[in-house]
Amino acid sequence: MLRRGFALGDDVLYRVSDIHLSTALWHFALWWAIITVTFTTLAVRRHRRG
C-alpha cells in the first residue's frame, strides 16, 4: 500500500499511512545511509583481515 501512496502522491500516502511524502523520503534516506555505512564498514574490516 505504501508504494501506491508514493505513486499517487502525498495526499493518498497520508490517507493510507498517516505520513507525508517528505517525511517518508527523509526516513528512507536516513535508513539508506545507516545501512550503507554499517555494511561498508563491516566489509572493509573483513577485507583488511584477509
N, C-alpha and C positions, 0 to 999 in steps of 0.2 A: 504494500500500500504506500509505503514511503516513496518508492520510485515513481509512482503515479503522481504524487504530490510535487515531486521535483519537475516532472514533465509538464504538468498543468499550471504550475506557478505557485506563488506564495499563498494566495487565498485558499486554494484547495489543500495545500500542505498544512496550513494552520488548522483548517477544519478537521483534517484526518488525524493529526498528531499533536495539536496544540503547540507547535513550534514554528517559528518563522524561518523562511529560507535562509536569511543571513545568519541566523543562529546555527542552523544545521550545517551550513558551509564552514563556519568557524569551528564547530565540533569536528567535522571531517578533517579540516586542515590540521588541527591540533593533534588528533589521534594519528594521522598520517605521519606527522613529524616525530611523534614519540616512538612509533613503531619503527620508522626508518632509522632513527638514531640508535635505538636499542639493538636492533638486529645488525646494523653496520658495525657497531662496537663489538658485539659478540663475534661476528665473522672475522674482524681484523685480529682480535685476540687469539682466536682459534688458528688463524693462518700464521701468525707470528710464532706460535708454539711449535709448529711443524707438524 
